[in-house]
Amino acid sequence: MASGWHFEEDATPTPGEVEAMVAVLEGRHGTWAADVAEFFSTLHSLKGDAGRSWAWAGVAEMARRRAEARLSEPCS
């Protein structure tokens, strides 16, 4: 089975892909979603893959923004 991942290609995710990854991380890891994304960002940074590190940092940032938005919603 061939892998769909191509190391040399641009890893910049679309906004829709970022939203999808945040949704997956929130579903699997709940309040830890941003921390999990930050872990992957650091991992790729340490391995010298700045593009993927940046992409995961964007996922972490969006996860944190969504968590803050949920906390600031009025309770009904």
Protein Blocks (a to p, Z undefined) as FASTA:
>chain_A
ZZfbdfkbcfbdcfklmmmmmmmmmmmnommmmmmmmmmmmmmmmnopaklmmmmmmmmm
mmmmmmmmmmmpccZZ
